[in-house]
Amino acid sequence: MTDLLSDLAEARAKMNAMLTKKAWEDEAFRQRLVADPKAAIAELLGQPLADSLTVSVHEEGPGSLHFVIPGKPSPQGPEELSDADLEMTAAGTGPRSSPIILTIYPSCQPAAAMKK
């Protein structure tokens, strides 16, 4: 279970970093990401996301913090995923219906970038 959770946490962190970087560099993408996160992420990944997937985006402003608490694991323990299912889940494309929550951190941008 620990390896699965570690893999999913690492994949989520990588996706968050990729999307945040793109949002900071491309204002039009940031606006699409906030307005329609599922479509913006699908566009960036080059593939549609599962219909059952819920995607939320939160912009974090100065003086605020957002934390994501993942869903509690089943008391029966985690179900085993195939390598293909694990890759799809980590990419946010299925087979799970778990939400993806992305927080954009404008307060972490270099001062020069925030003046734009």
N, CA, C and O atoms as a MOPAC input file, in Angstrom:
PM7 MOZYME 1SCF
protein

 N      0.81600 1    -1.19300 1     0.00000 1
 C      0.00000 1     0.00000 1     0.00000 1
 C      0.86000 1     1.25700 1     0.00000 1
 O      0.54300 1     2.23600 1    -0.67500 1
 N      1.94800 1     1.22100 1     0.76200 1
 C      2.81800 1     2.38900 1     0.85400 1
 C      3.40800 1     2.74100 1    -0.50400 1
 O      3.48400 1     3.91900 1    -0.85400 1
 N      3.82800 1     1.73800 1    -1.27800 1
 C      4.39000 1     2.01000 1    -2.59700 1
 C      3.36000 1     2.64300 1    -3.51500 1
 O      3.67300 1     3.58900 1    -4.23800 1
 N      2.13500 1     2.13200 1    -3.49800 1
 C      1.06400 1     2.68600 1    -4.32900 1
 C      0.79300 1     4.12900 1    -3.94300 1
 O      0.69700 1     4.99300 1    -4.81500 1
 N      0.66700 1     4.40600 1    -2.65300 1
 C      0.42100 1     5.77200 1    -2.20100 1
 C      1.58100 1     6.69000 1    -2.56100 1
 O      1.36900 1     7.83300 1    -2.96600 1
 N      2.78900 1     6.20200 1    -2.41700 1
 C      3.96400 1     7.00100 1    -2.77900 1
 C      3.97500 1     7.30700 1    -4.26500 1
 O      4.25100 1     8.43600 1    -4.66900 1
 N      3.67300 1     6.29100 1    -5.08800 1
 C      3.64000 1     6.49100 1    -6.54200 1
 C      2.57900 1     7.50600 1    -6.93600 1
 O      2.82800 1     8.38100 1    -7.76600 1
 N      1.38800 1     7.38900 1    -6.33900 1
 C      0.30600 1     8.31900 1    -6.66700 1
 C      0.63400 1     9.73100 1    -6.18600 1
 O      0.35400 1    10.70300 1    -6.88800 1
 N      1.21800 1     9.85200 1    -5.00700 1
 C      1.59800 1    11.16600 1    -4.48800 1
 C      2.65900 1    11.80800 1    -5.37500 1
 O      2.60200 1    13.00600 1    -5.65100 1
 N      3.62100 1    11.01100 1    -5.81800 1
 C      4.67500 1    11.53400 1    -6.69500 1
 C      4.09300 1    11.97000 1    -8.04400 1
 O      4.45000 1    13.02700 1    -8.56300 1
 N      3.20400 1    11.16000 1    -8.60400 1
 C      2.58100 1    11.50700 1    -9.89200 1
 C      1.74300 1    12.77100 1    -9.75400 1
 O      1.77100 1    13.63100 1   -10.63400 1
 N      1.00000 1    12.89000 1    -8.66000 1
 C      0.17700 1    14.08600 1    -8.43900 1
 C      1.06800 1    15.32200 1    -8.30000 1
 O      0.75700 1    16.37500 1    -8.85700 1
 N      2.16900 1    15.20100 1    -7.56500 1
 C      3.08400 1    16.32600 1    -7.38100 1
 C      3.69400 1    16.75800 1    -8.71800 1
 O      3.82900 1    17.95200 1    -8.98600 1
 N      4.06100 1    15.78600 1    -9.54900 1
 C      4.62800 1    16.11300 1   -10.86300 1
 C      3.59800 1    16.82200 1   -11.73600 1
 O      3.91900 1    17.79900 1   -12.41200 1
 N      2.34200 1    16.32200 1   -11.72300 1
 C      1.30100 1    16.97000 1   -12.52400 1
 C      1.04300 1    18.37600 1   -12.01300 1
 O      0.90100 1    19.30500 1   -12.80700 1
 N      0.98200 1    18.54400 1   -10.70100 1
 C      0.75600 1    19.86000 1   -10.12400 1
 C      1.86900 1    20.82600 1   -10.54500 1
 O      1.59600 1    21.96700 1   -10.91700 1
 N      3.11400 1    20.36700 1   -10.48600 1
 C      4.24600 1    21.21500 1   -10.87600 1
 C      4.16900 1    21.57800 1   -12.35700 1
 O      4.40900 1    22.72700 1   -12.72600 1
 N      3.83700 1    20.60800 1   -13.20400 1
 C      3.74000 1    20.85500 1   -14.64700 1
 C      2.63900 1    21.87500 1   -14.95200 1
 O      2.85100 1    22.80100 1   -15.73400 1
 N      1.47400 1    21.70800 1   -14.34000 1
 C      0.36000 1    22.61300 1   -14.59900 1
 C      0.61100 1    23.99800 1   -14.02700 1
 O      0.25800 1    24.99900 1   -14.65200 1
 N      1.21100 1    24.06700 1   -12.85600 1
 C      1.52100 1    25.36200 1   -12.26700 1
 C      2.52200 1    26.11700 1   -13.12500 1
 O      2.35000 1    27.31100 1   -13.36900 1
 N      3.56100 1    25.43900 1   -13.58400 1
 C      4.57300 1    26.07100 1   -14.44700 1
 C      3.92500 1    26.61500 1   -15.71200 1
 O      4.17900 1    27.75300 1   -16.10500 1
 N      3.09100 1    25.80200 1   -16.34500 1
 C      2.41600 1    26.22900 1   -17.57700 1
 C      1.50000 1    27.42200 1   -17.30000 1
 O      1.45200 1    28.35800 1   -18.09700 1
 N      0.77500 1    27.39900 1   -16.18100 1
 C     -0.13000 1    28.50200 1   -15.83200 1
 C      0.63600 1    29.79500 1   -15.57200 1
 O      0.17400 1    30.87800 1   -15.93200 1
 N      1.80200 1    29.68100 1   -14.94900 1
 C      2.60600 1    30.86900 1   -14.69100 1
 C      3.17400 1    31.45200 1   -15.97900 1
 O      3.29200 1    32.67100 1   -16.10800 1
 N      3.52500 1    30.59600 1   -16.92900 1
 C      4.15900 1    31.04400 1   -18.17600 1
 C      3.16400 1    31.47600 1   -19.24000 1
 O      3.51900 1    32.24400 1   -20.13400 1
 N      1.93300 1    31.00200 1   -19.16600 1
 C      0.95300 1    31.22800 1   -20.22900 1
 C     -0.36900 1    31.67800 1   -19.61000 1
 O     -1.14600 1    30.85600 1   -19.12300 1
 N     -0.62000 1    32.99500 1   -19.63400 1
 C     -1.81200 1    33.55200 1   -19.00000 1
 C     -3.10200 1    33.01700 1   -19.61900 1
 O     -4.08000 1    32.79200 1   -18.90500 1
 N     -3.11700 1    32.81000 1   -20.93200 1
 C     -4.32200 1    32.26200 1   -21.57800 1
 C     -4.60600 1    30.84800 1   -21.07300 1
 O     -5.75900 1    30.48900 1   -20.83400 1
 N     -3.55500 1    30.04900 1   -20.91000 1
 C     -3.73700 1    28.70300 1   -20.35800 1
 C     -4.23900 1    28.78000 1   -18.92400 1
 O     -5.13100 1    28.01900 1   -18.54600 1
 N     -3.68400 1    29.68800 1   -18.11200 1
 C     -4.12200 1    29.83300 1   -16.72400 1
 C     -5.61000 1    30.15200 1   -16.65700 1
 O     -6.33700 1    29.60400 1   -15.82800 1
 N     -6.05300 1    31.04300 1   -17.53900 1
 C     -7.47500 1    31.39900 1   -17.55600 1
 C     -8.34600 1    30.20400 1   -17.95100 1
 O     -9.40900 1    29.99900 1   -17.36600 1
 N     -7.90500 1    29.41000 1   -18.94000 1
 C     -8.65100 1    28.20700 1   -19.33200 1
 C     -8.65500 1    27.18600 1   -18.19800 1
 O     -9.66400 1    26.52800 1   -17.94400 1
 N     -7.52000 1    27.06400 1   -17.52300 1
 C     -7.39300 1    26.10900 1   -16.42300 1
 C     -8.35800 1    26.44300 1   -15.28600 1
 O     -8.95300 1    25.54700 1   -14.68600 1
 N     -8.50800 1    27.72200 1   -14.99700 1
 C     -9.43100 1    28.14800 1   -13.94600 1
 C    -10.88000 1    27.99000 1   -14.40800 1
 O    -11.72700 1    27.53700 1   -13.63900 1
 N    -11.17000 1    28.35900 1   -15.65000 1
 C    -12.54100 1    28.32100 1   -16.16100 1
 C    -13.03200 1    26.90400 1   -16.45200 1
 O    -14.17400 1    26.56400 1   -16.14300 1
 N    -12.16900 1    26.08000 1   -17.04600 1
 C    -12.55900 1    24.71500 1   -17.42700 1
 C    -11.35000 1    23.80400 1   -17.24900 1
 O    -10.70600 1    23.42400 1   -18.22700 1
 N    -11.03700 1    23.45100 1   -15.98700 1
 C     -9.80000 1    22.71800 1   -15.71500 1
 C     -9.69800 1    21.38400 1   -16.44300 1
 O     -8.61900 1    21.01100 1   -16.90300 1
 N    -10.78900 1    20.67600 1   -16.55200 1
 C    -10.74700 1    19.35900 1   -17.19100 1
 C    -10.34000 1    19.47600 1   -18.66100 1
 O     -9.51300 1    18.70500 1   -19.14700 1
 N    -10.92200 1    20.44000 1   -19.35600 1
 C    -10.58500 1    20.64000 1   -20.76800 1
 C     -9.14800 1    21.13600 1   -20.93600 1
 O     -8.44200 1    20.69800 1   -21.84400 1
 N     -8.71800 1    22.04600 1   -20.06300 1
 C     -7.35500 1    22.58000 1   -20.16000 1
 C     -6.31400 1    21.49000 1   -19.92200 1
 O     -5.30100 1    21.43000 1   -20.61900 1
 N     -6.56500 1    20.63400 1   -18.94100 1
 C     -5.62300 1    19.54800 1   -18.64800 1
 C     -5.62500 1    18.52700 1   -19.77900 1
 O     -4.56400 1    18.05100 1   -20.18300 1
 N     -6.80200 1    18.18700 1   -20.29200 1
 C     -6.88100 1    17.24500 1   -21.41300 1
 C     -6.12100 1    17.78600 1   -22.62200 1
 O     -5.41800 1    17.04500 1   -23.30800 1
 N     -6.27100 1    19.08000 1   -22.87300 1
 C     -5.55600 1    19.72000 1   -23.98700 1
 C     -4.04400 1    19.61100 1   -23.79100 1
 O     -3.31400 1    19.28200 1   -24.72600 1
 N     -3.58500 1    19.88800 1   -22.58100 1
 C     -2.14900 1    19.83800 1   -22.29800 1
 C     -1.61100 1    18.41500 1   -22.41500 1
 O     -0.51900 1    18.20400 1   -22.94300 1
 N     -2.37900 1    17.43300 1   -21.92000 1
 C     -1.94500 1    16.03400 1   -21.97700 1
 C     -2.12200 1    15.41500 1   -23.35500 1
 O     -1.51200 1    14.39100 1   -23.66400 1
 N     -2.96100 1    16.03900 1   -24.18400 1
 C     -3.19600 1    15.51200 1   -25.52300 1
 C     -4.12800 1    14.31700 1   -25.54600 1
 O     -4.12600 1    13.54200 1   -26.50300 1
 N     -4.93500 1    14.15900 1   -24.48300 1
 C     -5.90400 1    13.06400 1   -24.43200 1
 C     -7.04100 1    13.45500 1   -23.50000 1
 O     -6.83200 1    14.20100 1   -22.54300 1
 N     -8.23500 1    12.95700 1   -23.77100 1
 C     -9.36900 1    13.29900 1   -22.90700 1
 C     -9.23700 1    12.63400 1   -21.54000 1
 O     -8.61700 1    11.58000 1   -21.39700 1
 N     -9.83200 1    13.27500 1   -20.54500 1
 C     -9.87800 1    12.70400 1   -19.21100 1
 C    -11.17200 1    11.92200 1   -19.05400 1
 O    -12.15700 1    12.19400 1   -19.74100 1
 N    -11.17000 1    10.96000 1   -18.15600 1
 C    -12.34600 1    10.11700 1   -17.93600 1
 C    -13.55500 1    10.97300 1   -17.57100 1
 O    -13.43400 1    11.92900 1   -16.80600 1
 N    -14.72500 1    10.62600 1   -18.12300 1
 C    -15.95000 1    11.36000 1   -17.82100 1
 C    -16.24800 1    11.36700 1   -16.32800 1
 O    -16.80400 1    12.33400 1   -15.80800 1
 N    -15.88400 1    10.30200 1   -15.64400 1
 C    -16.18100 1    10.18500 1   -14.21500 1
 C    -15.22900 1    10.99100 1   -13.33300 1
 O    -15.42400 1    11.06700 1   -12.12000 1
 N    -14.19800 1    11.59200 1   -13.93500 1
 C    -13.19400 1    12.33100 1   -13.17200 1
 C    -13.66300 1    13.76200 1   -12.91200 1
 O    -14.11000 1    14.45100 1   -13.82900 1
 N    -13.56100 1    14.19900 1   -11.67000 1
 C    -13.86400 1    15.57300 1   -11.28700 1
 C    -12.54200 1    16.30300 1   -11.10400 1
 O    -11.63900 1    15.79100 1   -10.44100 1
 N    -12.41900 1    17.49500 1   -11.68400 1
 C    -11.19000 1    18.27600 1   -11.57400 1
 C    -11.54400 1    19.64700 1   -11.00900 1
 O    -12.43700 1    20.32000 1   -11.52300 1
 N    -10.85400 1    20.06000 1    -9.96400 1
 C    -11.05300 1    21.37900 1    -9.36000 1
 C     -9.73600 1    22.12600 1    -9.35900 1
 O     -8.68000 1    21.53100 1    -9.14600 1
 N     -9.79300 1    23.41400 1    -9.59400 1
 C     -8.60500 1    24.26700 1    -9.55700 1
 C     -8.87400 1    25.39300 1    -8.57100 1
 O     -9.93400 1    26.01700 1    -8.59700 1
 N     -7.91300 1    25.64100 1    -7.71000 1
 C     -8.01000 1    26.72800 1    -6.73300 1
 C     -6.80400 1    27.62900 1    -6.90500 1
 O     -5.67200 1    27.14400 1    -6.92600 1
 N     -7.02000 1    28.92800 1    -7.02800 1
 C     -5.90300 1    29.85700 1    -7.05500 1
 C     -5.64600 1    30.33100 1    -5.62900 1
 O     -6.53500 1    30.85000 1    -4.95500 1
 N     -4.42900 1    30.14200 1    -5.19900 1
 C     -4.03400 1    30.52900 1    -3.85200 1
 C     -3.49300 1    31.94300 1    -3.88800 1
 O     -2.56100 1    32.23300 1    -4.63700 1
 N     -4.05800 1    32.81000 1    -3.09800 1
 C     -3.60300 1    34.19200 1    -3.04200 1
 C     -2.65300 1    34.41800 1    -1.88500 1
 O     -2.45400 1    33.53400 1    -1.05200 1
 N     -2.07000 1    35.59600 1    -1.83500 1
 C     -1.19100 1    35.92800 1    -0.70800 1
 C     -1.97300 1    35.79500 1     0.60800 1
 O     -3.12500 1    36.21900 1     0.70200 1
 N     -1.34300 1    35.21300 1     1.59500 1
 C     -1.97800 1    35.08400 1     2.89400 1
 C     -2.94600 1    33.92300 1     3.02100 1
 O     -3.69400 1    33.85100 1     3.99600 1
 N     -2.94900 1    33.00000 1     2.04200 1
 C     -3.83600 1    31.83700 1     2.15300 1
 C     -3.07300 1    30.56900 1     1.78800 1
 O     -2.10300 1    30.60600 1     1.03100 1
 N     -3.52500 1    29.46100 1     2.33500 1
 C     -2.97100 1    28.14800 1     2.02800 1
 C     -4.11900 1    27.19400 1     1.73700 1
 O     -5.16800 1    27.26600 1     2.37700 1
 N     -3.92300 1    26.30700 1     0.77900 1
 C     -4.91100 1    25.27900 1     0.46100 1
 C     -4.24200 1    23.92200 1     0.66800 1
 O     -3.11900 1    23.70700 1     0.21300 1
 N     -4.91800 1    23.02400 1     1.34200 1
 C     -4.42100 1    21.67200 1     1.53900 1
 C     -5.43500 1    20.70100 1     0.96200 1
 O     -6.64200 1    20.93100 1     1.03800 1
 N     -4.93900 1    19.61400 1     0.38400 1
 C     -5.79400 1    18.57800 1    -0.16500 1
 C     -5.65700 1    17.34500 1     0.71900 1
 O     -4.55500 1    16.84700 1     0.94700 1
 N     -6.78300 1    16.86800 1     1.20700 1
 C     -6.79500 1    15.63700 1     1.98400 1
 C     -7.35500 1    14.55800 1     1.07500 1
 O     -8.54100 1    14.59100 1     0.74400 1
 N     -6.53100 1    13.60000 1     0.66200 1
 C     -7.01800 1    12.54000 1    -0.22800 1
 C     -8.13300 1    11.73500 1     0.43500 1
 O     -8.24600 1    11.70200 1     1.66000 1
 N     -8.94600 1    11.09500 1    -0.38200 1
 C     -9.99300 1    10.23500 1     0.13100 1
 C     -9.41600 1     9.13000 1     0.99000 1
 O     -8.32500 1     8.62500 1     0.72500 1
 N    -10.15300 1     8.76100 1     2.01500 1
 C     -9.71400 1     7.73000 1     2.94600 1
 C     -9.74500 1     6.37100 1     2.25300 1
 O    -10.72700 1     6.04300 1     1.58600 1
 N     -8.68000 1     5.57100 1     2.40100 1
 C     -8.65800 1     4.23800 1     1.79000 1
 C     -9.76000 1     3.34600 1     2.35300 1
 O    -10.20900 1     3.53900 1     3.48200 1
 N    -10.17800 1     2.39900 1     1.58200 1
 C    -11.18700 1     1.43400 1     2.00100 1
 C    -10.67800 1     0.62900 1     3.18400 1
 O     -9.49400 1     0.29800 1     3.23700 1
 N    -11.56500 1     0.30000 1     4.15300 1
 C    -11.12500 1    -0.52300 1     5.28500 1
 C    -10.67800 1    -1.92400 1     4.85700 1
 O     -9.93200 1    -2.58500 1     5.57900 1
 N    -11.13000 1    -2.37500 1     3.68500 1
 C    -10.71800 1    -3.68100 1     3.17800 1
 C     -9.32800 1    -3.61500 1     2.56100 1
 O     -8.79500 1    -4.63300 1     2.12000 1
 N     -8.74500 1    -2.43400 1     2.52900 1
 C     -7.42400 1    -2.28600 1     1.92600 1
 C     -7.54800 1    -1.86700 1     0.47400 1
 O     -8.62900 1    -1.94900 1    -0.11000 1
 N     -6.45600 1    -1.42200 1    -0.10500 1
 C     -6.50700 1    -0.95700 1    -1.49100 1
 C     -6.68100 1    -2.12400 1    -2.45200 1
 O     -6.17500 1    -3.22400 1    -2.22800 1
 N     -7.40800 1    -1.85400 1    -3.52000 1
 C     -7.49300 1    -2.87600 1    -4.54400 1
 C     -6.24200 1    -2.78000 1    -5.40800 1
 O     -5.66500 1    -1.70400 1    -5.56900 1
 N     -5.84300 1    -3.88800 1    -5.94500 1
 C     -4.63900 1    -3.91500 1    -6.76300 1
 C     -4.93100 1    -3.31900 1    -8.13600 1
 O     -5.98000 1    -3.57900 1    -8.72500 1
 N     -4.00800 1    -2.52900 1    -8.63100 1
 C     -4.11600 1    -1.95700 1    -9.97000 1
 C     -3.05600 1    -2.59500 1   -10.85400 1
 O     -1.94700 1    -2.89200 1   -10.41000 1
 N     -3.42000 1    -2.79800 1   -12.11000 1
 C     -2.42100 1    -3.24300 1   -13.06900 1
 C     -1.47500 1    -2.07300 1   -13.32500 1
 O     -1.79300 1    -0.93400 1   -12.98200 1
 N     -0.32600 1    -2.34200 1   -13.92100 1
 C      0.60700 1    -1.26100 1   -14.25200 1
 C     -0.06300 1    -0.23700 1   -15.16800 1
 O      0.13300 1     0.96500 1   -14.99400 1
 N     -0.85100 1    -0.69900 1   -16.14100 1
 C     -1.54400 1     0.21200 1   -17.06500 1
 C     -2.55200 1     1.07100 1   -16.32300 1
 O     -2.63700 1     2.27600 1   -16.56200 1
 N     -3.33300 1     0.45200 1   -15.40800 1
 C     -4.30700 1     1.21600 1   -14.63400 1
 C     -3.62100 1     2.23100 1   -13.73400 1
 O     -4.10700 1     3.35100 1   -13.58000 1
 N     -2.49800 1     1.85200 1   -13.13900 1
 C     -1.75400 1     2.76300 1   -12.27600 1
 C     -1.26500 1     3.97100 1   -13.07100 1
 O     -1.37000 1     5.10200 1   -12.59700 1
 N     -0.73600 1     3.74800 1   -14.26200 1
 C     -0.27500 1     4.85900 1   -15.10000 1
 C     -1.42700 1     5.77500 1   -15.47300 1
 O     -1.28600 1     6.99700 1   -15.43900 1
 N     -2.58000 1     5.18500 1   -15.83400 1
 C     -3.73900 1     5.99000 1   -16.20000 1
 C     -4.24300 1     6.79100 1   -15.00300 1
 O     -4.60800 1     7.95800 1   -15.15000 1
 N     -4.26800 1     6.18400 1   -13.83500 1
 C     -4.72600 1     6.87000 1   -12.63000 1
 C     -3.77800 1     8.00800 1   -12.28600 1
 O     -4.22200 1     9.10600 1   -11.94900 1
 N     -2.49300 1     7.76100 1   -12.36600 1
 C     -1.50300 1     8.78200 1   -12.05400 1
 C     -1.59600 1     9.95300 1   -13.01900 1
 O     -1.33100 1    11.09300 1   -12.63800 1
 N     -1.96800 1     9.68400 1   -14.26200 1
 C     -2.10600 1    10.74300 1   -15.26500 1
 C     -3.46600 1    11.41900 1   -15.19500 1
 O     -3.71900 1    12.39700 1   -15.89900 1
 N     -4.33900 1    10.89300 1   -14.34300 1
 C     -5.66100 1    11.49100 1   -14.21300 1
 C     -6.60600 1    11.12800 1   -15.33100 1
 O     -7.58200 1    11.83800 1   -15.57200 1
 N     -6.33100 1    10.02300 1   -16.02800 1
 C     -7.16600 1     9.65900 1   -17.17200 1
 C     -8.04100 1     8.45200 1   -16.90100 1
 O     -8.72700 1     8.00200 1   -17.81900 1
 N     -8.05900 1     7.90700 1   -15.71200 1
 C     -8.90000 1     6.76000 1   -15.37300 1
 C     -8.03300 1     5.68700 1   -14.77600 1
 O     -6.83000 1     5.92500 1   -14.66700 1
 N     -8.50700 1     4.54500 1   -14.38400 1
 C     -9.89300 1     4.11600 1   -14.40100 1
 C    -10.67000 1     4.60700 1   -13.19700 1
 O    -11.87100 1     4.35700 1   -13.10000 1
 N    -10.01600 1     5.29800 1   -12.27700 1
 C    -10.64500 1     5.76500 1   -11.04900 1
 C    -11.51000 1     6.99100 1   -11.30200 1
 O    -11.37700 1     7.65700 1   -12.32900 1
 N    -12.38200 1     7.27800 1   -10.37100 1
 C    -13.18600 1     8.48400 1   -10.45500 1
 C    -12.75900 1     9.48100 1    -9.37700 1
 O    -13.56300 1    10.29900 1    -8.93000 1
 N    -11.50200 1     9.41300 1    -8.96300 1
 C    -10.99500 1    10.32600 1    -7.94300 1
 C    -10.84000 1    11.71800 1    -8.52900 1
 O    -10.55700 1    11.87400 1    -9.71700 1
 N    -11.02600 1    12.72800 1    -7.69200 1
 C    -10.83700 1    14.09100 1    -8.19600 1
 C     -9.36600 1    14.45200 1    -8.28500 1
 O     -8.52200 1    13.87400 1    -7.60100 1
 N     -9.08000 1    15.41500 1    -9.13700 1
 C     -7.76000 1    16.03000 1    -9.18200 1
 C     -7.97500 1    17.45700 1    -8.70600 1
 O     -8.86200 1    18.15300 1    -9.19900 1
 N     -7.18100 1    17.88400 1    -7.76700 1
 C     -7.27900 1    19.25400 1    -7.29500 1
 C     -5.92300 1    19.89300 1    -7.48200 1
 O     -4.91100 1    19.37700 1    -7.00800 1
 N     -5.90500 1    21.01000 1    -8.17100 1
 C     -4.67700 1    21.73100 1    -8.46400 1
 C     -4.76300 1    23.08600 1    -7.80000 1
 O     -5.79100 1    23.75700 1    -7.88300 1
 N     -3.71700 1    23.48500 1    -7.15800 1
 C     -3.64600 1    24.82000 1    -6.59200 1
 C     -2.54700 1    25.57400 1    -7.31800 1
 O     -1.41200 1    25.10300 1    -7.40200 1
 N     -2.88300 1    26.74400 1    -7.84200 1
 C     -1.89800 1    27.60600 1    -8.48100 1
 C     -1.38900 1    28.56300 1    -7.41100 1
 O     -2.18500 1    29.18300 1    -6.70600 1
 N     -0.09200 1    28.68700 1    -7.28700 1
 C      0.51800 1    29.45400 1    -6.21500 1
 C      1.11200 1    30.76200 1    -6.72800 1
 O      2.32100 1    30.81800 1    -6.95500 1
 N      0.32100 1    31.81100 1    -6.92100 1
 C      0.89900 1    33.05500 1    -7.42100 1
 C      1.86000 1    33.68600 1    -6.43500 1
 O      2.77200 1    34.40300 1    -6.84600 1
 N      1.68300 1    33.44000 1    -5.14700 1
 C      2.56700 1    34.04200 1    -4.15500 1
 C      3.97200 1    33.46600 1    -4.20100 1
 O      4.88600 1    34.02800 1    -3.59800 1
 N      4.16500 1    32.34900 1    -4.90900 1
 C      5.48800 1    31.73400 1    -4.99700 1
 C      6.24500 1    32.16900 1    -6.24600 1
 O      7.40100 1    31.78900 1    -6.43400 1
 N      5.60300 1    32.96400 1    -7.10300 1
 C      6.26300 1    33.38900 1    -8.33400 1
 C      7.35500 1    34.40500 1    -8.00900 1
 O      7.26800 1    35.13100 1    -7.01900 1
 N      8.38800 1    34.44700 1    -8.85800 1
 C      9.38700 1    35.50100 1    -8.66900 1
 C      8.72000 1    36.86600 1    -8.75800 1
 O      7.74900 1    37.03400 1    -9.49600 1
 N      9.22600 1    37.82800 1    -8.02300 1
 C      8.61700 1    39.16200 1    -7.97000 1
 C      8.45700 1    39.77600 1    -9.36100 1
 O      7.44400 1    40.42000 1    -9.63500 1
 N      9.44100 1    39.58600 1   -10.24000 1
 C      9.36500 1    40.14700 1   -11.58300 1
 C      8.19000 1    39.58000 1   -12.36000 1
 O      7.52700 1    40.30100 1   -13.10600 1
 N      7.92700 1    38.27900 1   -12.18600 1
 C      6.82900 1    37.65500 1   -12.90900 1
 C      5.48200 1    38.13200 1   -12.39800 1
 O      4.51900 1    38.17700 1   -13.16500 1
 N      5.38700 1    38.49100 1   -11.11500 1
 C      4.11100 1    38.92700 1   -10.54500 1
 C      3.74200 1    40.32300 1   -10.99400 1
 O      2.56800 1    40.68700 1   -10.94400 1
 N      4.71100 1    41.12300 1   -11.43400 1
 C      4.45300 1    42.48800 1   -11.87400 1
 C      3.81600 1    42.54600 1   -13.25200 1
 O      3.25200 1    43.57100 1   -13.63600 1
 N      3.90500 1    41.43800 1   -14.00600 1
 C      3.37500 1    41.41100 1   -15.37000 1
 C      1.88200 1    41.47100 1   -15.37000 1
 O      1.26300 1    41.45800 1   -16.43400 1

